[in-house]
Amino acid sequence: MTRLSVNINKIATLRNARGGNIPNLVQLALDIEDFGADGITVHPRPDERHIRYQDVYDLKDAIRTEFNIEGYPSERFINLVLDVKPTQVTLVPDPPGVLTSDTGWDAKVNGDFLSNVIENFKKAGIRTSCFMNAELDQIELVSQTGVDRIELYTGPYAEEYATNKESAIRKYVESANLASELGMGINAGHDLNLDNLAYFNTEIKGLDEVSIGHALISDALYFGMENTVNMYKACLREKE
């Protein structure tokens, strides 16, 4: 079964809007695990506008499932990951002021840089993943960095899904198949939701994990967090 990692950035955004510690980020992460999530994802950015670096340390000893830290591998981020030693680090090519992650790595340009970063993380026993577009040439290139997994950027899939789901999924199937052939695991994330997740999960063979934050937290406003986590988990059980 595909694993569900819940990105809790938006919970931190709500907390930061008023200061203080409401909602309690660590307690909510523990509750989300109790509700059935297989992991917790955070993406600390340089301006700390949602997840703060201190949050990552606070979560370090609390998380009982898999802990996934996403981010651009700046020196500060690398030091954080090596200190915390999460289950997985997901490398994302975000410039400092970007609103959200909206493209994958160019492995032709950044291959040597990624190889060095990945080698350091793997020496520390941390599983590595790179955020990638569903482009066959880029997936072949990133496989040469030694990365353990790729996370397919699913924004374009979600955008096209409503009008032509068969067309929307096609390049993701091809990309996932190639990644598997090259020995990499497959994660996915960005704009996956209750409408499009089950189809994606059914069509992508060997999908290891999805990381979902914005849609899931938004749905929880209507359905409650426990119900919402279980609704997303149900989508991941719908394999043919």
C-alpha positions as CSV (number, residue, x, y, z in Angstrom):
1,M,0.0,0.0,0.0
2,T,1.2,3.5,-0.8
3,R,2.2,5.4,2.3
4,L,0.7,8.8,3.2
5,S,3.0,11.4,4.6
6,V,1.1,14.5,5.8
7,N,2.8,17.9,5.2
8,I,2.1,20.1,8.3
9,N,3.4,23.4,7.0
10,K,-0.1,24.9,6.8
11,I,-0.7,24.1,10.5
12,A,2.4,26.1,11.3
13,T,1.1,28.9,9.1
14,L,-2.1,29.1,11.2
15,R,-0.1,29.1,14.4
16,N,2.2,31.8,13.2
17,A,-0.7,34.1,12.3
18,R,-1.3,34.8,16.0
19,G,1.9,33.8,17.6
20,G,2.0,31.6,20.6
21,N,1.5,27.8,20.2
22,I,-2.1,27.4,19.0
23,P,-2.5,25.0,17.3
24,N,0.2,23.0,18.9
25,L,2.3,21.7,16.0
26,V,3.9,18.7,17.8
27,Q,0.6,17.5,19.3
28,L,-1.2,17.7,16.0
29,A,1.6,15.8,14.3
30,L,1.2,13.1,16.9
31,D,-2.5,13.1,16.5
32,I,-2.2,12.8,12.7
33,E,0.0,9.7,13.2
34,D,-2.6,8.3,15.5
35,F,-5.3,8.9,12.9
36,G,-3.3,6.6,10.5
37,A,-0.8,8.7,8.6
38,D,2.4,6.9,7.8
39,G,4.7,9.9,8.0
40,I,5.1,13.6,8.7
41,T,6.6,16.0,6.2
42,V,7.9,19.5,6.9
43,H,9.5,22.0,4.5
44,P,11.4,24.7,6.4
45,R,12.1,27.8,4.3
46,P,14.8,30.4,4.9
47,D,12.2,33.0,6.0
48,E,10.5,30.5,8.4
49,R,7.1,31.7,7.3
50,H,5.5,28.4,8.3
51,I,7.8,25.7,9.7
52,R,10.6,27.1,11.8
53,Y,13.9,25.4,12.2
54,Q,13.2,25.0,15.9
55,D,10.0,23.1,14.9
56,V,12.1,20.5,13.2
57,Y,14.1,20.0,16.4
58,D,10.9,19.8,18.4
59,L,9.5,17.2,16.1
60,K,12.7,15.2,16.0
61,D,12.1,13.0,19.1
62,A,8.3,13.1,18.9
63,I,7.6,11.6,15.5
64,R,7.0,7.8,15.7
65,T,6.5,7.2,12.0
66,E,8.7,8.4,9.1
67,F,10.0,11.9,9.3
68,N,10.6,13.6,5.9
69,I,12.3,17.0,5.7
70,E,12.0,18.9,2.4
71,G,14.0,21.8,1.2
72,Y,16.7,23.5,-0.8
73,P,20.1,22.1,0.2
74,S,21.7,25.3,1.5
75,E,24.4,25.0,4.1
76,R,22.0,25.8,6.9
77,F,19.5,23.2,5.6
78,I,22.2,20.5,5.2
79,N,23.4,21.1,8.7
80,L,19.8,20.8,10.0
81,V,19.2,17.5,8.3
82,L,22.5,16.0,9.4
83,D,21.7,17.1,12.9
84,V,18.2,15.8,13.0
85,K,18.7,12.6,10.9
86,P,15.2,12.1,9.6
87,T,14.1,9.0,7.8
88,Q,14.1,10.9,4.5
89,V,15.3,14.2,3.0
90,T,13.6,15.5,-0.1
91,L,15.8,17.9,-2.1
92,V,13.8,20.7,-3.8
93,P,15.2,23.4,-6.1
94,D,13.4,26.3,-4.5
95,P,14.8,29.8,-4.7
96,P,14.5,31.6,-1.3
97,G,11.4,33.6,-2.0
98,V,9.3,31.1,-3.9
99,L,5.6,30.8,-2.8
100,T,5.5,27.0,-3.3
101,S,7.6,24.3,-5.0
102,D,6.5,24.4,-8.7
103,T,9.2,22.6,-10.7
104,G,11.8,19.8,-10.4
105,W,15.6,19.8,-10.5
106,D,17.5,20.3,-13.7
107,A,19.8,17.3,-13.2
108,K,22.0,18.2,-16.2
109,V,22.9,21.5,-14.6
110,N,22.9,20.5,-11.0
111,G,24.0,16.8,-11.2
112,D,27.4,17.2,-9.6
113,F,26.0,19.4,-6.8
114,L,23.2,16.9,-6.1
115,S,25.7,14.0,-6.1
116,N,27.8,15.6,-3.4
117,V,24.9,16.5,-1.2
118,I,23.3,13.1,-1.6
119,E,26.5,11.3,-0.8
120,N,26.8,13.2,2.5
121,F,23.2,12.4,3.5
122,K,23.5,8.7,2.6
123,K,26.7,8.4,4.7
124,A,24.6,9.6,7.6
125,G,22.0,6.8,6.9
126,I,19.3,9.2,5.6
127,R,17.2,8.1,2.6
128,T,17.4,10.7,-0.2
129,S,14.8,11.9,-2.7
130,C,14.9,14.5,-5.4
131,F,11.8,16.6,-6.5
132,M,11.6,16.0,-10.3
133,N,9.4,16.8,-13.2
134,A,7.9,13.9,-15.2
135,E,10.6,14.2,-17.9
136,L,12.4,11.0,-19.0
137,D,15.7,12.6,-19.8
138,Q,15.8,14.3,-16.4
139,I,14.9,11.1,-14.5
140,E,17.7,9.3,-16.3
141,L,20.2,12.0,-15.4
142,V,19.2,12.2,-11.7
143,S,19.6,8.4,-11.4
144,Q,23.3,9.1,-11.8
145,T,23.5,11.1,-8.6
146,G,22.9,8.0,-6.4
147,V,19.6,9.3,-5.1
148,D,17.3,6.6,-3.5
149,R,14.0,8.0,-4.8
150,I,12.4,10.7,-6.9
151,E,9.4,12.7,-5.9
152,L,7.3,13.4,-9.0
153,Y,6.0,16.9,-9.1
154,T,2.3,16.3,-9.7
155,G,1.1,19.9,-10.2
156,P,0.7,19.5,-14.0
157,Y,-1.2,16.2,-13.5
158,A,-3.7,17.8,-11.1
159,E,-4.2,20.7,-13.5
160,E,-5.1,18.5,-16.5
161,Y,-6.9,15.8,-14.5
162,A,-10.3,17.4,-14.7
163,T,-10.3,17.7,-18.5
164,N,-8.4,14.5,-19.6
165,K,-7.2,12.2,-16.9
166,E,-5.8,9.7,-19.3
167,S,-3.6,12.3,-20.9
168,A,-2.7,13.8,-17.6
169,I,-1.3,10.5,-16.2
170,R,0.5,9.3,-19.3
171,K,3.9,10.9,-18.8
172,Y,3.8,10.0,-15.1
173,V,3.4,6.3,-15.9
174,E,6.3,6.5,-18.3
175,S,8.4,8.4,-15.8
176,A,7.6,6.0,-12.9
177,N,8.4,3.0,-15.0
178,L,11.7,4.4,-16.0
179,A,12.6,5.3,-12.4
180,S,11.8,1.8,-11.3
181,E,14.0,0.3,-14.1
182,L,16.8,2.6,-13.0
183,G,16.5,1.3,-9.4
184,M,14.9,4.4,-7.8
185,G,11.8,4.4,-5.6
186,I,8.9,6.7,-6.4
187,N,7.2,9.3,-4.3
188,A,4.8,12.0,-5.5
189,G,3.4,15.3,-4.3
190,H,1.8,18.7,-5.0
191,D,-1.9,19.3,-5.7
192,L,-2.9,15.7,-5.1
193,N,-6.3,15.6,-3.5
194,L,-9.5,13.6,-2.8
195,D,-10.5,14.0,-6.5
196,N,-7.4,12.9,-8.3
197,L,-5.4,10.8,-5.8
198,A,-7.1,7.4,-6.2
199,Y,-6.6,7.4,-10.0
200,F,-3.0,8.4,-9.7
201,N,-2.3,5.7,-7.1
202,T,-4.0,3.1,-9.3
203,E,-2.1,4.0,-12.5
204,I,1.4,4.4,-11.0
205,K,2.8,1.0,-10.2
206,G,5.4,0.9,-7.4
207,L,4.3,4.2,-5.9
208,D,6.0,4.3,-2.5
209,E,4.7,7.5,-0.9
210,V,2.6,10.6,-1.4
211,S,3.3,13.8,0.5
212,I,0.1,15.9,0.8
213,G,-0.4,19.1,2.8
214,H,-2.4,22.0,1.4
215,A,-5.4,20.0,0.2
216,L,-5.5,17.6,3.2
217,I,-5.3,20.4,5.7
218,S,-8.0,22.4,3.8
219,D,-10.3,19.3,3.7
220,A,-9.8,18.9,7.4
221,L,-11.6,22.2,8.0
222,Y,-14.8,20.5,6.6
223,F,-14.4,16.8,7.6
224,G,-12.2,16.9,10.7
225,M,-8.6,15.8,10.8
226,E,-9.2,12.1,11.7
227,N,-11.8,11.7,9.0
228,T,-9.7,13.4,6.4
229,V,-6.6,11.3,7.0
230,N,-8.7,8.2,6.7
231,M,-10.3,9.5,3.5
232,Y,-6.9,10.0,1.9
233,K,-5.8,6.6,3.2
234,A,-8.8,5.1,1.5
235,C,-7.7,6.6,-1.8
236,L,-4.4,4.8,-1.5
237,R,-6.1,1.4,-1.0
238,E,-7.9,1.6,-4.3
239,K,-5.4,-0.4,-6.4
240,E,-6.7,-2.5,-9.3
